[in-house]
Amino acid sequence: MPETSSTPLLSVDSVSKRFGGLTAVDTVSLKAWSGQMQCIIGPNGAGKSTLFNMLCGSESPTEGTILFQDIDITRLPLHRIARLGISRKFQVPSVFDELTVEDNLDLASKEHGAAAARRVDEVLETVQLSGQRTVKASELAHGQKQWLEIGIALMPVPQLLLLDEPTAGMTRDETQKTADLLKEVQAGISTIVIEHDMSFVRKLNCHTIVLHQGKLLKEGAFSDVEQDQTVREVYLGKQ
Ligand SMILES: Nc1ncnc2c1ncn2[C@@H]1O[C@H](COP(=O)(O)OP(=O)(O)OP(=O)(O)O)[C@@H](O)[C@H]1O
């Protein structure tokens, strides 16, 4: 696994989540480093969103431990985890349609006054929406709305960015632009992306984790994962 420092930013150790008799996530372990991007893929119901829910604190694991910057966040509430530097973009857009692009970003700021305004400018640049800053979110194209969502997740300057299907519903051009954008964003932070679109995962070409029935089936470089016979049988072969 690519590594930019010896201590992982995130360390997930044998985490499980059970809902009654169903084990949605089954003893999954993974690590994330600053400057690293990784993808989580897997068929519907594989446990991807449940794993994200545990990382951001909207659900607690039944078993296992999650360390973020050496702090045990396993049972911390959502807002405490967010304050520590984990930001998530959900699958369904949750921008305020009636507000402008810049006001949507400003609302997500941790700062006030000039510092907030500076951060809004930086993020507008990153997600390439500077030209749309005074446009109402409702008037954005679908792809631009998704980039605004990414911008909102970036506003608090997270160290770990969790993106749930960032290219859902995008055109091919928008998907390409999202891959370019994420590669730039990745520089200072750690990014984990849940994605169904294999052409997008191929573009990101990063460390990839395959979940299947709650278990970690395979992990490694996307090119290796893609060639793996078991992965092809349970997932890629069906694409
Ligand atoms: N709150 C819940 N209560 C009961 N079962 C749940 C709950 N949340 C998820 N599950 C079940 O856990 C399993 C894993 O679901 P999860 O949404 O994590 O999968 P996923 O890989 O994200 O799927 P998709 O790609 O369709 O989003 C599924 O069988 C799902 O029905």
The ligand as an SDF file (V2000), in Angstrom:
LIG
                    3D

 31 33  0  0  0  0  0  0  0  0999 V2000
  -29.8650    0.5190    9.3840 N   0  0  0  0  0  0  0  0  0  0  0  0
  -29.9010   -0.7110    8.8620 C   0  0  0  0  0  0  0  0  0  0  0  0
  -30.6980   -1.6600    9.3770 N   0  0  0  0  0  0  0  0  0  0  0  0
  -30.7190   -2.9100    8.8670 C   0  0  0  0  0  0  0  0  0  0  0  0
  -29.9550   -3.3310    7.8260 N   0  0  0  0  0  0  0  0  0  0  0  0
  -29.1450   -2.4190    7.2670 C   0  0  0  0  0  0  0  0  0  0  0  0
  -29.0580   -1.0870    7.7550 C   0  0  0  0  0  0  0  0  0  0  0  0
  -28.1370   -0.4110    7.0020 N   0  0  0  0  0  0  0  0  0  0  0  0
  -27.6720   -1.2890    6.0840 C   0  0  0  0  0  0  0  0  0  0  0  0
  -28.2780   -2.4920    6.2460 N   0  0  0  0  0  0  0  0  0  0  0  0
  -28.0140   -3.7040    5.4580 C   0  0  0  0  0  0  0  0  0  0  0  0
  -26.6110   -3.9190    5.5420 O   0  0  0  0  0  0  0  0  0  0  0  0
  -26.1200   -4.4290    4.2850 C   0  0  0  0  0  0  0  0  0  0  0  0
  -25.0360   -3.5150    3.7860 C   0  0  0  0  0  0  0  0  0  0  0  0
  -25.6200   -2.2900    3.3630 O   0  0  0  0  0  0  0  0  0  0  0  0
  -24.7880   -1.0570    2.8220 P   0  0  0  0  0  0  0  0  0  0  0  0
  -25.7710    0.0310    2.5200 O   0  0  0  0  0  0  0  0  0  0  0  0
  -23.6940   -0.7610    3.7380 O   0  0  0  0  0  0  0  0  0  0  0  0
  -24.2010   -1.6410    1.4590 O   0  0  0  0  0  0  0  0  0  0  0  0
  -23.5130   -0.8720    0.2440 P   0  0  0  0  0  0  0  0  0  0  0  0
  -22.3430   -1.6790   -0.1490 O   0  0  0  0  0  0  0  0  0  0  0  0
  -23.2990    0.5460    0.6140 O   0  0  0  0  0  0  0  0  0  0  0  0
  -24.6480   -0.9630   -0.8730 O   0  0  0  0  0  0  0  0  0  0  0  0
  -25.0040    0.0550   -2.0950 P   0  0  0  0  0  0  0  0  0  0  0  0
  -23.8950   -0.0950   -3.0810 O   0  0  0  0  0  0  0  0  0  0  0  0
  -26.2960   -0.4880   -2.6000 O   0  0  0  0  0  0  0  0  0  0  0  0
  -25.1200    1.4400   -1.5130 O   0  0  0  0  0  0  0  0  0  0  0  0
  -27.3340   -4.5300    3.3750 C   0  0  0  0  0  0  0  0  0  0  0  0
  -27.8150   -5.8550    3.4100 O   0  0  0  0  0  0  0  0  0  0  0  0
  -28.3250   -3.5620    3.9760 C   0  0  0  0  0  0  0  0  0  0  0  0
  -29.6430   -3.9420    3.7000 O   0  0  0  0  0  0  0  0  0  0  0  0
  1  2  1  0
  2  3  1  0
  2  7  2  0
  3  4  2  0
  4  5  1  0
  5  6  2  0
  6  7  1  0
  6 10  1  0
  7  8  1  0
  8  9  2  0
  9 10  1  0
 10 11  1  0
 11 12  1  0
 11 30  1  0
 12 13  1  0
 13 14  1  0
 13 28  1  0
 14 15  1  0
 15 16  1  0
 16 17  2  0
 16 18  1  0
 16 19  1  0
 19 20  1  0
 20 21  2  0
 20 22  1  0
 20 23  1  0
 23 24  1  0
 24 25  2  0
 24 26  1  0
 24 27  1  0
 28 29  1  0
 28 30  1  0
 30 31  1  0
M  END
$$$$
